[in-house]
Amino acid sequence: MKINNVLWGIGLAVLSACAGGKSAQPFERIDADKELAYCDAQLHRALDSLRKGDTIDYTMEPRNIYPGESAWNCRKATKEEWTAGFWPGVLWYDYEATGNDSIRKEAERFTESLGFLATIPAYDHDLGFLVYCSYGNGYRLTQNPEYKEVILAVADSLATLFNPAVGTILSWPRNVEMYGGHNTIMDNMLNLEMLFWASRNGGGKRLYDIAVSHADKTMQNQFRPDYTSYHVAVYDTVSGKCIKQCTHQGYADSTMWARGQAWAVYGYTMVYRETKDTKYLDFAKKVTDVYLERLPEDYVPYWDFSAPGIPDAPKDASAACVVASALIELAGYCEGAERAKYIEAAERMLASLSSDKYQSRDKNVAFLMHSTGHWPAKSEIDASIIYADYYYIEALLRLKAYREIH
Protein backbone atom coordinates (compact mmCIF):
# COMPACT_ATOMS: atom_id res chain seq x y z
CA MET A 1 0.00 0.00 0.00
CA LYS A 2 2.83 2.41 0.81
CA ILE A 3 4.36 2.00 -2.66
CA ASN A 4 0.98 2.49 -4.32
CA ASN A 5 0.39 5.68 -2.35
CA VAL A 6 3.74 7.12 -3.39
CA LEU A 7 3.14 6.23 -7.01
CA TRP A 8 -0.29 7.84 -6.79
CA GLY A 9 1.30 11.03 -5.49
CA ILE A 10 3.88 11.13 -8.26
CA GLY A 11 1.18 10.51 -10.84
CA LEU A 12 -0.94 13.32 -9.49
CA ALA A 13 2.06 15.64 -9.52
CA VAL A 14 2.58 14.94 -13.20
CA LEU A 15 -1.09 15.52 -13.92
CA SER A 16 -0.93 18.74 -11.91
CA ALA A 17 1.96 20.05 -13.97
CA CYS A 18 0.09 19.21 -17.16
CA ALA A 19 -3.13 20.79 -15.89
CA GLY A 20 -1.55 23.98 -14.64
CA GLY A 21 -1.95 23.03 -10.97
CA LYS A 22 -0.28 24.82 -8.09
CA SER A 23 2.44 22.38 -7.08
CA ALA A 24 4.38 19.60 -8.78
CA GLN A 25 5.69 18.20 -5.49
CA PRO A 26 4.62 14.58 -4.97
CA PHE A 27 2.58 13.72 -1.90
CA GLU A 28 1.33 10.57 -0.23
CA ARG A 29 -2.36 9.81 -0.62
CA ILE A 30 -4.19 9.62 2.70
CA ASP A 31 -5.85 6.43 3.91
CA ALA A 32 -9.48 7.54 4.20
CA ASP A 33 -10.43 4.60 6.40
CA LYS A 34 -7.58 5.38 8.79
CA GLU A 35 -8.61 9.02 9.08
CA LEU A 36 -12.27 8.07 9.55
CA ALA A 37 -11.17 5.74 12.35
CA TYR A 38 -9.28 8.67 13.88
CA CYS A 39 -12.46 10.76 13.73
CA ASP A 40 -14.42 7.97 15.40
CA ALA A 41 -11.89 7.71 18.23
CA GLN A 42 -11.90 11.49 18.78
CA LEU A 43 -15.70 11.54 18.74
CA HIS A 44 -15.87 8.89 21.47
CA ARG A 45 -13.43 10.94 23.55
CA ALA A 46 -15.64 13.98 23.01
CA LEU A 47 -18.78 12.14 24.08
CA ASP A 48 -17.01 10.96 27.22
CA SER A 49 -16.05 14.54 28.03
CA LEU A 50 -19.67 15.71 27.55
CA ARG A 51 -21.03 13.25 30.09
CA LYS A 52 -21.73 14.56 33.56
CA GLY A 53 -22.03 11.39 35.57
CA ASP A 54 -24.23 9.14 33.43
CA THR A 55 -26.03 11.91 31.55
CA ILE A 56 -25.46 14.34 28.69
CA ASP A 57 -27.31 17.61 28.23
CA TYR A 58 -28.44 17.15 24.65
CA THR A 59 -29.49 20.78 24.33
CA MET A 60 -25.85 21.88 24.64
CA GLU A 61 -24.07 21.55 21.27
CA PRO A 62 -20.25 21.65 20.87
CA ARG A 63 -18.98 24.89 19.30
CA ASN A 64 -15.23 25.48 19.80
CA ILE A 65 -12.06 24.59 21.66
CA TYR A 66 -9.48 27.31 22.21
CA PRO A 67 -5.71 26.75 22.29
CA GLY A 68 -4.73 25.16 25.59
CA GLU A 69 -8.19 23.69 26.20
CA SER A 70 -9.01 19.99 25.83
CA ALA A 71 -12.83 19.76 25.67
CA TRP A 72 -15.59 21.36 23.65
CA ASN A 73 -17.13 24.63 24.75
CA CYS A 74 -20.85 24.08 24.20
CA ARG A 75 -23.69 26.46 23.48
CA LYS A 76 -27.40 26.06 24.00
CA ALA A 77 -29.31 24.94 20.92
CA THR A 78 -31.30 28.09 20.20
CA LYS A 79 -32.47 29.90 17.09
CA GLU A 80 -29.50 32.26 17.43
CA GLU A 81 -26.82 29.55 17.65
CA TRP A 82 -26.07 28.99 13.96
CA THR A 83 -23.55 26.17 14.49
CA ALA A 84 -25.84 23.92 16.56
CA GLY A 85 -26.58 21.52 13.68
CA PHE A 86 -22.98 20.59 12.94
CA TRP A 87 -22.33 18.34 15.95
CA PRO A 88 -25.40 16.16 15.25
CA GLY A 89 -24.21 16.09 11.63
CA VAL A 90 -20.77 14.88 12.71
CA LEU A 91 -22.45 12.10 14.70
CA TRP A 92 -24.56 11.08 11.71
CA TYR A 93 -21.48 10.97 9.48
CA ASP A 94 -19.66 8.84 12.05
CA TYR A 95 -22.65 6.51 12.18
CA GLU A 96 -22.53 6.31 8.38
CA ALA A 97 -18.84 5.39 8.55
CA THR A 98 -19.08 2.87 11.39
CA GLY A 99 -22.65 1.55 11.57
CA ASN A 100 -22.38 1.91 15.35
CA ASP A 101 -25.91 1.99 16.81
CA SER A 102 -24.76 3.72 19.98
CA ILE A 103 -23.56 6.63 17.86
CA ARG A 104 -26.88 6.64 16.00
CA LYS A 105 -28.71 7.01 19.31
CA GLU A 106 -26.51 9.93 20.30
CA ALA A 107 -27.08 11.51 16.88
CA GLU A 108 -30.83 11.18 17.34
CA ARG A 109 -30.77 12.80 20.78
CA PHE A 110 -28.68 15.78 19.74
CA THR A 111 -30.67 16.17 16.51
CA GLU A 112 -34.02 16.20 18.26
CA SER A 113 -32.89 19.12 20.42
CA LEU A 114 -33.30 21.22 17.25
CA GLY A 115 -36.85 20.13 16.49
CA PHE A 116 -38.27 23.35 17.94
CA LEU A 117 -37.07 25.18 14.81
CA ALA A 118 -40.00 23.65 12.91
CA THR A 119 -42.46 25.47 15.18
CA ILE A 120 -41.14 29.05 15.23
CA PRO A 121 -40.67 31.80 12.62
CA ALA A 122 -37.30 32.06 10.88
CA TYR A 123 -34.76 34.02 12.88
CA ASP A 124 -32.26 34.22 10.01
CA HIS A 125 -30.87 32.30 7.04
CA ASP A 126 -28.91 29.71 9.02
CA LEU A 127 -31.79 27.24 9.12
CA GLY A 128 -30.10 25.09 6.49
CA PHE A 129 -26.96 24.73 8.59
CA LEU A 130 -29.07 24.03 11.66
CA VAL A 131 -31.52 21.54 10.21
CA TYR A 132 -30.16 20.07 6.99
CA CYS A 133 -26.84 19.08 8.58
CA SER A 134 -28.69 17.41 11.45
CA TYR A 135 -32.16 16.29 10.36
CA GLY A 136 -31.10 16.09 6.72
CA ASN A 137 -28.33 13.59 7.35
CA GLY A 138 -30.53 11.79 9.84
CA TYR A 139 -33.31 11.37 7.31
CA ARG A 140 -30.88 10.29 4.60
CA LEU A 141 -29.58 7.50 6.82
CA THR A 142 -32.77 6.42 8.65
CA GLN A 143 -35.75 7.54 6.53
CA ASN A 144 -37.47 8.59 9.74
CA PRO A 145 -40.70 10.27 8.51
CA GLU A 146 -40.73 12.65 11.47
CA TYR A 147 -37.38 14.03 10.30
CA LYS A 148 -38.81 14.67 6.87
CA GLU A 149 -41.66 16.70 8.32
CA VAL A 150 -39.25 18.85 10.32
CA ILE A 151 -37.12 19.59 7.24
CA LEU A 152 -40.16 20.52 5.15
CA ALA A 153 -41.52 22.82 7.85
CA VAL A 154 -38.16 24.55 8.29
CA ALA A 155 -37.71 24.95 4.53
CA ASP A 156 -41.04 26.76 4.41
CA SER A 157 -39.84 28.94 7.28
CA LEU A 158 -36.61 29.80 5.46
CA ALA A 159 -38.63 30.71 2.36
CA THR A 160 -40.41 33.48 4.29
CA LEU A 161 -37.12 35.42 4.23
CA PHE A 162 -37.17 35.55 0.42
CA ASN A 163 -37.84 39.01 -1.01
CA PRO A 164 -39.24 38.71 -4.57
CA ALA A 165 -38.26 42.29 -5.39
CA VAL A 166 -34.63 41.48 -4.61
CA GLY A 167 -34.56 37.84 -5.65
CA THR A 168 -32.59 36.60 -2.64
CA ILE A 169 -33.15 35.34 0.88
CA LEU A 170 -32.57 37.90 3.61
CA SER A 171 -29.62 36.68 5.66
CA TRP A 172 -29.75 38.83 8.79
CA PRO A 173 -33.14 40.44 9.51
CA ARG A 174 -31.59 41.95 12.65
CA ASN A 175 -29.01 43.84 10.55
CA VAL A 176 -31.25 45.47 7.92
CA GLU A 177 -30.98 48.87 9.58
CA MET A 178 -27.24 48.53 10.16
CA TYR A 179 -26.55 47.74 6.49
CA GLY A 180 -29.22 50.04 5.11
CA GLY A 181 -31.17 47.37 3.26
CA HIS A 182 -31.83 43.72 2.50
CA ASN A 183 -28.55 41.91 3.17
CA THR A 184 -27.42 38.60 1.65
CA ILE A 185 -24.21 36.88 2.70
CA MET A 186 -22.21 34.28 0.80
CA ASP A 187 -22.78 31.70 3.57
CA ASN A 188 -26.44 31.68 2.54
CA MET A 189 -25.57 29.67 -0.59
CA LEU A 190 -25.25 26.56 1.59
CA ASN A 191 -28.80 26.86 2.89
CA LEU A 192 -30.19 26.48 -0.63
CA GLU A 193 -29.50 22.75 -0.46
CA MET A 194 -32.35 22.31 2.02
CA LEU A 195 -34.72 24.19 -0.29
CA PHE A 196 -33.80 21.99 -3.26
CA TRP A 197 -34.32 18.86 -1.15
CA ALA A 198 -37.64 20.07 0.19
CA SER A 199 -38.85 20.94 -3.31
CA ARG A 200 -38.16 17.36 -4.43
CA ASN A 201 -39.78 15.86 -1.35
CA GLY A 202 -43.18 17.50 -1.24
CA GLY A 203 -42.40 21.18 -0.77
CA GLY A 204 -43.26 22.20 -4.31
CA LYS A 205 -41.60 24.07 -7.16
CA ARG A 206 -41.76 27.42 -5.33
CA LEU A 207 -38.84 26.37 -3.11
CA TYR A 208 -36.81 25.32 -6.15
CA ASP A 209 -37.49 28.67 -7.83
CA ILE A 210 -36.43 30.59 -4.71
CA ALA A 211 -33.15 28.66 -4.55
CA VAL A 212 -32.40 29.28 -8.24
CA SER A 213 -33.25 32.97 -7.99
CA HIS A 214 -30.99 33.34 -4.96
CA ALA A 215 -28.11 31.59 -6.73
CA ASP A 216 -28.52 33.76 -9.83
CA LYS A 217 -28.69 37.07 -7.98
CA THR A 218 -25.72 36.12 -5.81
CA MET A 219 -23.75 35.23 -8.94
CA GLN A 220 -24.68 38.58 -10.47
CA ASN A 221 -23.92 40.82 -7.50
CA GLN A 222 -21.45 39.18 -5.11
CA PHE A 223 -18.44 38.56 -7.32
CA ARG A 224 -15.73 40.75 -8.78
CA PRO A 225 -14.56 40.39 -12.40
CA ASP A 226 -11.79 38.02 -11.22
CA TYR A 227 -14.41 35.74 -9.55
CA THR A 228 -13.37 36.53 -5.99
CA SER A 229 -16.36 37.11 -3.76
CA TYR A 230 -17.81 39.79 -1.56
CA HIS A 231 -19.08 38.50 1.77
CA VAL A 232 -22.17 40.74 1.79
CA ALA A 233 -24.42 42.30 -0.83
CA VAL A 234 -26.96 44.90 0.26
CA TYR A 235 -30.11 45.61 -1.76
CA ASP A 236 -32.79 48.26 -1.68
CA THR A 237 -35.68 46.43 -0.05
CA VAL A 238 -38.30 47.96 -2.35
CA SER A 239 -36.61 48.34 -5.74
CA GLY A 240 -34.36 45.31 -5.37
CA LYS A 241 -31.34 47.25 -6.68
CA CYS A 242 -27.93 46.21 -5.34
CA ILE A 243 -26.67 49.27 -3.47
CA LYS A 244 -23.53 48.03 -1.70
CA GLN A 245 -21.00 45.18 -1.58
CA CYS A 246 -18.86 44.74 1.50
CA THR A 247 -17.48 42.29 4.05
CA HIS A 248 -18.39 41.38 7.60
CA GLN A 249 -15.82 38.72 8.41
CA GLY A 250 -13.11 39.39 5.82
CA TYR A 251 -10.16 41.76 6.10
CA ALA A 252 -11.50 44.46 3.78
CA ASP A 253 -14.30 45.01 1.28
CA SER A 254 -11.83 44.42 -1.56
CA THR A 255 -10.28 41.16 -0.28
CA MET A 256 -11.12 37.48 -0.60
CA TRP A 257 -12.24 36.11 2.76
CA ALA A 258 -11.22 32.45 2.68
CA ARG A 259 -14.36 30.88 4.09
CA GLY A 260 -16.59 33.15 2.02
CA GLN A 261 -14.92 31.90 -1.16
CA ALA A 262 -15.20 28.37 0.21
CA TRP A 263 -18.95 28.78 0.60
CA ALA A 264 -19.08 29.89 -3.04
CA VAL A 265 -17.11 26.86 -4.26
CA TYR A 266 -19.33 24.48 -2.33
CA GLY A 267 -22.54 26.36 -3.04
CA TYR A 268 -22.29 26.56 -6.82
CA THR A 269 -21.10 22.98 -7.12
CA MET A 270 -24.21 21.95 -5.17
CA VAL A 271 -26.48 24.16 -7.29
CA TYR A 272 -25.16 22.47 -10.43
CA ARG A 273 -25.92 19.08 -8.87
CA GLU A 274 -29.48 20.15 -8.12
CA THR A 275 -30.26 21.92 -11.42
CA LYS A 276 -27.90 20.31 -13.95
CA ASP A 277 -27.59 23.78 -15.52
CA THR A 278 -24.04 24.01 -16.87
CA LYS A 279 -23.79 27.74 -16.16
CA TYR A 280 -23.43 26.81 -12.48
CA LEU A 281 -20.78 24.20 -13.23
CA ASP A 282 -18.81 26.73 -15.27
CA PHE A 283 -19.14 29.28 -12.49
CA ALA A 284 -18.13 26.79 -9.82
CA LYS A 285 -14.92 26.13 -11.74
CA LYS A 286 -14.15 29.83 -12.00
CA VAL A 287 -14.61 30.56 -8.30
CA THR A 288 -12.63 27.41 -7.50
CA ASP A 289 -9.71 28.22 -9.79
CA VAL A 290 -9.07 31.67 -8.31
CA TYR A 291 -9.10 30.12 -4.83
CA LEU A 292 -6.66 27.36 -5.82
CA GLU A 293 -4.29 29.75 -7.60
CA ARG A 294 -3.78 31.82 -4.45
CA LEU A 295 -3.34 29.06 -1.86
CA PRO A 296 -0.18 28.71 0.23
CA GLU A 297 1.99 25.64 -0.24
CA ASP A 298 0.16 23.46 2.28
CA TYR A 299 -3.21 24.12 0.60
CA VAL A 300 -4.75 25.46 3.81
CA PRO A 301 -5.59 29.16 3.39
CA TYR A 302 -4.93 32.04 5.69
CA TRP A 303 -8.19 33.36 7.10
CA ASP A 304 -8.19 36.01 4.34
CA PHE A 305 -6.08 35.86 1.20
CA SER A 306 -4.90 39.42 1.92
CA ALA A 307 -4.64 39.01 5.69
CA PRO A 308 -2.11 41.25 7.41
CA GLY A 309 0.98 39.46 8.65
CA ILE A 310 1.16 36.64 6.11
CA PRO A 311 2.93 34.17 6.51
CA ASP A 312 2.33 34.56 10.25
CA ALA A 313 -1.40 35.27 9.94
CA PRO A 314 -3.89 32.73 11.32
CA LYS A 315 -4.93 29.88 9.03
CA ASP A 316 -8.51 28.73 8.50
CA ALA A 317 -8.69 24.95 8.40
CA SER A 318 -12.48 25.19 8.21
CA ALA A 319 -12.28 26.82 4.76
CA ALA A 320 -9.93 24.06 3.59
CA CYS A 321 -12.41 21.42 4.79
CA VAL A 322 -15.34 23.05 2.99
CA VAL A 323 -13.39 23.33 -0.27
CA ALA A 324 -11.91 19.82 -0.05
CA SER A 325 -15.39 18.35 0.28
CA ALA A 326 -16.71 20.46 -2.59
CA LEU A 327 -13.77 19.65 -4.87
CA ILE A 328 -14.37 15.91 -4.58
CA GLU A 329 -17.90 16.46 -5.83
CA LEU A 330 -16.76 18.94 -8.49
CA ALA A 331 -14.14 16.50 -9.78
CA GLY A 332 -16.91 13.98 -10.38
CA TYR A 333 -18.57 16.39 -12.81
CA CYS A 334 -15.36 16.92 -14.83
CA GLU A 335 -13.19 14.85 -17.13
CA GLY A 336 -9.51 14.36 -17.94
CA ALA A 337 -6.94 16.88 -16.75
CA GLU A 338 -9.62 19.06 -15.18
CA ARG A 339 -10.86 16.21 -13.02
CA ALA A 340 -7.27 15.34 -12.10
CA LYS A 341 -6.60 18.94 -11.06
CA TYR A 342 -9.57 19.13 -8.73
CA ILE A 343 -9.19 15.73 -7.09
CA GLU A 344 -5.47 16.34 -6.64
CA ALA A 345 -6.18 19.63 -4.92
CA ALA A 346 -8.69 17.95 -2.61
CA GLU A 347 -6.19 15.19 -1.83
CA ARG A 348 -3.51 17.74 -1.00
CA MET A 349 -5.86 19.64 1.29
CA LEU A 350 -6.84 16.48 3.13
CA ALA A 351 -3.21 15.34 3.36
CA SER A 352 -2.32 18.61 5.11
CA LEU A 353 -5.40 18.56 7.31
CA SER A 354 -4.66 14.95 8.32
CA SER A 355 -1.09 15.76 9.36
CA ASP A 356 0.13 16.38 12.89
CA LYS A 357 0.15 20.10 12.11
CA TYR A 358 -3.64 20.28 11.87
CA GLN A 359 -5.12 17.20 13.54
CA SER A 360 -5.86 17.73 17.23
CA ARG A 361 -4.96 14.18 18.28
CA ASP A 362 -4.17 14.15 22.01
CA LYS A 363 -4.25 17.95 22.33
CA ASN A 364 -8.06 18.08 22.47
CA VAL A 365 -11.14 16.06 21.50
CA ALA A 366 -11.87 17.80 18.18
CA PHE A 367 -10.70 16.43 14.83
CA LEU A 368 -8.78 19.55 13.78
CA MET A 369 -7.07 22.69 15.05
CA HIS A 370 -6.25 26.07 13.46
CA SER A 371 -9.57 27.43 12.25
CA THR A 372 -10.57 31.08 12.33
CA GLY A 373 -14.15 32.04 13.06
CA HIS A 374 -14.46 35.84 12.93
CA TRP A 375 -11.11 37.61 12.84
CA PRO A 376 -12.42 41.21 12.75
CA ALA A 377 -14.42 40.50 15.93
CA LYS A 378 -11.40 38.68 17.44
CA SER A 379 -13.62 35.63 17.90
CA GLU A 380 -12.47 31.99 17.62
CA ILE A 381 -8.97 32.75 16.39
CA ASP A 382 -6.73 29.69 15.87
CA ALA A 383 -9.36 27.44 17.44
CA SER A 384 -10.92 24.05 16.86
CA ILE A 385 -14.39 24.84 15.47
CA ILE A 386 -17.21 22.36 15.01
CA TYR A 387 -17.96 23.15 11.35
CA ALA A 388 -14.36 22.37 10.39
CA ASP A 389 -14.86 18.89 11.85
CA TYR A 390 -18.18 18.52 10.03
CA TYR A 391 -16.79 19.26 6.58
CA TYR A 392 -13.61 17.28 7.29
CA ILE A 393 -15.47 14.03 8.00
CA GLU A 394 -17.82 14.77 5.08
CA ALA A 395 -14.80 15.18 2.80
CA LEU A 396 -13.31 11.88 4.00
CA LEU A 397 -16.56 10.04 3.31
CA ARG A 398 -16.83 11.66 -0.12
CA LEU A 399 -13.23 10.78 -0.94
CA LYS A 400 -13.79 7.16 0.02
CA ALA A 401 -16.90 7.01 -2.17
CA TYR A 402 -15.10 8.77 -5.04
CA ARG A 403 -12.28 6.22 -4.99
CA GLU A 404 -14.75 3.36 -5.10
CA ILE A 405 -16.27 4.79 -8.28
CA HIS A 406 -13.13 6.10 -10.01
C-alpha positions in Angstrom: 0.0 0.0 0.0 2.8 2.4 0.8 4.4 2.0 -2.7 1.0 2.5 -4.3 0.4 5.7 -2.3 3.7 7.1 -3.4 3.1 6.2 -7.0 -0.3 7.8 -6.8 1.3 11.0 -5.5 3.9 11.1 -8.3 1.2 10.5 -10.8 -0.9 13.3 -9.5 2.1 15.6 -9.5 2.6 14.9 -13.2 -1.1 15.5 -13.9 -0.9 18.7 -11.9 2.0 20.0 -14.0 0.1 19.2 -17.2 -3.1 20.8 -15.9 -1.5 24.0 -14.6 -1.9 23.0 -11.0 -0.3 24.8 -8.1 2.4 22.4 -7.1 4.4 19.6 -8.8 5.7 18.2 -5.5 4.6 14.6 -5.0 2.6 13.7 -1.9 1.3 10.6 -0.2 -2.4 9.8 -0.6 -4.2 9.6 2.7 -5.9 6.4 3.9 -9.5 7.5 4.2 -10.4 4.6 6.4 -7.6 5.4 8.8 -8.6 9.0 9.1 -12.3 8.1 9.5 -11.2 5.7 12.4 -9.3 8.7 13.9 -12.5 10.8 13.7 -14.4 8.0 15.4 -11.9 7.7 18.2 -11.9 11.5 18.8 -15.7 11.5 18.7 -15.9 8.9 21.5 -13.4 10.9 23.6 -15.6 14.0 23.0 -18.8 12.1 24.1 -17.0 11.0 27.2 -16.1 14.5 28.0 -19.7 15.7 27.5 -21.0 13.2 30.1 -21.7 14.6 33.6 -22.0 11.4 35.6 -24.2 9.1 33.4 -26.0 11.9 31.6 -25.5 14.3 28.7 -27.3 17.6 28.2 -28.4 17.1 24.6 -29.5 20.8 24.3 -25.9 21.9 24.6 -24.1 21.6 21.3 -20.2 21.7 20.9 -19.0 24.9 19.3 -15.2 25.5 19.8 -12.1 24.6 21.7 -9.5 27.3 22.2 -5.7 26.7 22.3 -4.7 25.2 25.6 -8.2 23.7 26.2 -9.0 20.0 25.8 -12.8 19.8 25.7 -15.6 21.4 23.6 -17.1 24.6 24.7 -20.9 24.1 24.2 -23.7 26.5 23.5 -27.4 26.1 24.0 -29.3 24.9 20.9 -31.3 28.1 20.2 -32.5 29.9 17.1 -29.5 32.3 17.4 -26.8 29.5 17.7 -26.1 29.0 14.0 -23.5 26.2 14.5 -25.8 23.9 16.6 -26.6 21.5 13.7 -23.0 20.6 12.9 -22.3 18.3 16.0 -25.4 16.2 15.2 -24.2 16.1 11.6 -20.8 14.9 12.7 -22.4 12.1 14.7 -24.6 11.1 11.7 -21.5 11.0 9.5 -19.7 8.8 12.1 -22.7 6.5 12.2 -22.5 6.3 8.4 -18.8 5.4 8.5 -19.1 2.9 11.4 -22.6 1.6 11.6 -22.4 1.9 15.4 -25.9 2.0 16.8 -24.8 3.7 20.0 -23.6 6.6 17.9 -26.9 6.6 16.0 -28.7 7.0 19.3 -26.5 9.9 20.3 -27.1 11.5 16.9 -30.8 11.2 17.3 -30.8 12.8 20.8 -28.7 15.8 19.7 -30.7 16.2 16.5 -34.0 16.2 18.3 -32.9 19.1 20.4 -33.3 21.2 17.3 -36.9 20.1 16.5 -38.3 23.4 17.9 -37.1 25.2 14.8 -40.0 23.7 12.9 -42.5 25.5 15.2 -41.1 29.0 15.2 -40.7 31.8 12.6 -37.3 32.1 10.9 -34.8 34.0 12.9 -32.3 34.2 10.0 -30.9 32.3 7.0 -28.9 29.7 9.0 -31.8 27.2 9.1 -30.1 25.1 6.5 -27.0 24.7 8.6 -29.1 24.0 11.7 -31.5 21.5 10.2 -30.2 20.1 7.0 -26.8 19.1 8.6 -28.7 17.4 11.5 -32.2 16.3 10.4 -31.1 16.1 6.7 -28.3 13.6 7.3 -30.5 11.8 9.8 -33.3 11.4 7.3 -30.9 10.3 4.6 -29.6 7.5 6.8 -32.8 6.4 8.7 -35.7 7.5 6.5 -37.5 8.6 9.7 -40.7 10.3 8.5 -40.7 12.7 11.5 -37.4 14.0 10.3 -38.8 14.7 6.9 -41.7 16.7 8.3 -39.2 18.9 10.3 -37.1 19.6 7.2 -40.2 20.5 5.2 -41.5 22.8 7.9 -38.2 24.5 8.3 -37.7 24.9 4.5 -41.0 26.8 4.4 -39.8 28.9 7.3 -36.6 29.8 5.5 -38.6 30.7 2.4 -40.4 33.5 4.3 -37.1 35.4 4.2 -37.2 35.5 0.4 -37.8 39.0 -1.0 -39.2 38.7 -4.6 -38.3 42.3 -5.4 -34.6 41.5 -4.6 -34.6 37.8 -5.6 -32.6 36.6 -2.6 -33.2 35.3 0.9 -32.6 37.9 3.6 -29.6 36.7 5.7 -29.7 38.8 8.8 -33.1 40.4 9.5 -31.6 42.0 12.7 -29.0 43.8 10.6 -31.2 45.5 7.9 -31.0 48.9 9.6 -27.2 48.5 10.2 -26.5 47.7 6.5 -29.2 50.0 5.1 -31.2 47.4 3.3 -31.8 43.7 2.5 -28.5 41.9 3.2 -27.4 38.6 1.6 -24.2 36.9 2.7 -22.2 34.3 0.8 -22.8 31.7 3.6 -26.4 31.7 2.5 -25.6 29.7 -0.6 -25.3 26.6 1.6 -28.8 26.9 2.9 -30.2 26.5 -0.6 -29.5 22.7 -0.5 -32.4 22.3 2.0 -34.7 24.2 -0.3 -33.8 22.0 -3.3 -34.3 18.9 -1.2 -37.6 20.1 0.2 -38.9 20.9 -3.3 -38.2 17.4 -4.4 -39.8 15.9 -1.3 -43.2 17.5 -1.2 -42.4 21.2 -0.8 -43.3 22.2 -4.3 -41.6 24.1 -7.2 -41.8 27.4 -5.3 -38.8 26.4 -3.1 -36.8 25.3 -6.2 -37.5 28.7 -7.8 -36.4 30.6 -4.7 -33.2 28.7 -4.6 -32.4 29.3 -8.2 -33.3 33.0 -8.0 -31.0 33.3 -5.0 -28.1 31.6 -6.7 -28.5 33.8 -9.8 -28.7 37.1 -8.0 -25.7 36.1 -5.8 -23.7 35.2 -8.9 -24.7 38.6 -10.5 -23.9 40.8 -7.5 -21.4 39.2 -5.1 -18.4 38.6 -7.3 -15.7 40.7 -8.8 -14.6 40.4 -12.4 -11.8 38.0 -11.2 -14.4 35.7 -9.5 -13.4 36.5 -6.0 -16.4 37.1 -3.8 -17.8 39.8 -1.6 -19.1 38.5 1.8 -22.2 40.7 1.8 -24.4 42.3 -0.8 -27.0 44.9 0.3 -30.1 45.6 -1.8 -32.8 48.3 -1.7 -35.7 46.4 -0.1 -38.3 48.0 -2.4 -36.6 48.3 -5.7 -34.4 45.3 -5.4 -31.3 47.2 -6.7 -27.9 46.2 -5.3 -26.7 49.3 -3.5 -23.5 48.0 -1.7 -21.0 45.2 -1.6 -18.9 44.7 1.5 -17.5 42.3 4.1 -18.4 41.4 7.6 -15.8 38.7 8.4 -13.1 39.4 5.8 -10.2 41.8 6.1 -11.5 44.5 3.8 -14.3 45.0 1.3 -11.8 44.4 -1.6 -10.3 41.2 -0.3 -11.1 37.5 -0.6 -12.2 36.1 2.8 -11.2 32.5 2.7 -14.4 30.9 4.1 -16.6 33.2 2.0 -14.9 31.9 -1.2 -15.2 28.4 0.2 -19.0 28.8 0.6 -19.1 29.9 -3.0 -17.1 26.9 -4.3 -19.3 24.5 -2.3 -22.5 26.4 -3.0 -22.3 26.6 -6.8 -21.1 23.0 -7.1 -24.2 21.9 -5.2 -26.5 24.2 -7.3 -25.2 22.5 -10.4 -25.9 19.1 -8.9 -29.5 20.1 -8.1 -30.3 21.9 -11.4 -27.9 20.3 -14.0 -27.6 23.8 -15.5 -24.0 24.0 -16.9 -23.8 27.7 -16.2 -23.4 26.8 -12.5 -20.8 24.2 -13.2 -18.8 26.7 -15.3 -19.1 29.3 -12.5 -18.1 26.8 -9.8 -14.9 26.1 -11.7 -14.1 29.8 -12.0 -14.6 30.6 -8.3 -12.6 27.4 -7.5 -9.7 28.2 -9.8 -9.1 31.7 -8.3 -9.1 30.1 -4.8 -6.7 27.4 -5.8 -4.3 29.7 -7.6 -3.8 31.8 -4.4 -3.3 29.1 -1.9 -0.2 28.7 0.2 2.0 25.6 -0.2 0.2 23.5 2.3 -3.2 24.1 0.6 -4.7 25.5 3.8 -5.6 29.2 3.4 -4.9 32.0 5.7 -8.2 33.4 7.1 -8.2 36.0 4.3 -6.1 35.9 1.2 -4.9 39.4 1.9 -4.6 39.0 5.7 -2.1 41.3 7.4 1.0 39.5 8.6 1.2 36.6 6.1 2.9 34.2 6.5 2.3 34.6 10.3 -1.4 35.3 9.9 -3.9 32.7 11.3 -4.9 29.9 9.0 -8.5 28.7 8.5 -8.7 25.0 8.4 -12.5 25.2 8.2 -12.3 26.8 4.8 -9.9 24.1 3.6 -12.4 21.4 4.8 -15.3 23.0 3.0 -13.4 23.3 -0.3 -11.9 19.8 -0.1 -15.4 18.4 0.3 -16.7 20.5 -2.6 -13.8 19.6 -4.9 -14.4 15.9 -4.6 -17.9 16.5 -5.8 -16.8 18.9 -8.5 -14.1 16.5 -9.8 -16.9 14.0 -10.4 -18.6 16.4 -12.8 -15.4 16.9 -14.8 -13.2 14.8 -17.1 -9.5 14.4 -17.9 -6.9 16.9 -16.8 -9.6 19.1 -15.2 -10.9 16.2 -13.0 -7.3 15.3 -12.1 -6.6 18.9 -11.1 -9.6 19.1 -8.7 -9.2 15.7 -7.1 -5.5 16.3 -6.6 -6.2 19.6 -4.9 -8.7 17.9 -2.6 -6.2 15.2 -1.8 -3.5 17.7 -1.0 -5.9 19.6 1.3 -6.8 16.5 3.1 -3.2 15.3 3.4 -2.3 18.6 5.1 -5.4 18.6 7.3 -4.7 15.0 8.3 -1.1 15.8 9.4 0.1 16.4 12.9 0.1 20.1 12.1 -3.6 20.3 11.9 -5.1 17.2 13.5 -5.9 17.7 17.2 -5.0 14.2 18.3 -4.2 14.2 22.0 -4.2 18.0 22.3 -8.1 18.1 22.5 -11.1 16.1 21.5 -11.9 17.8 18.2 -10.7 16.4 14.8 -8.8 19.5 13.8 -7.1 22.7 15.0 -6.2 26.1 13.5 -9.6 27.4 12.3 -10.6 31.1 12.3 -14.1 32.0 13.1 -14.5 35.8 12.9 -11.1 37.6 12.8 -12.4 41.2 12.8 -14.4 40.5 15.9 -11.4 38.7 17.4 -13.6 35.6 17.9 -12.5 32.0 17.6 -9.0 32.7 16.4 -6.7 29.7 15.9 -9.4 27.4 17.4 -10.9 24.1 16.9 -14.4 24.8 15.5 -17.2 22.4 15.0 -18.0 23.2 11.4 -14.4 22.4 10.4 -14.9 18.9 11.9 -18.2 18.5 10.0 -16.8 19.3 6.6 -13.6 17.3 7.3 -15.5 14.0 8.0 -17.8 14.8 5.1 -14.8 15.2 2.8 -13.3 11.9 4.0 -16.6 10.0 3.3 -16.8 11.7 -0.1 -13.2 10.8 -0.9 -13.8 7.2 0.0 -16.9 7.0 -2.2 -15.1 8.8 -5.0 -12.3 6.2 -5.0 -14.8 3.4 -5.1 -16.3 4.8 -8.3 -13.1 6.1 -10.0 
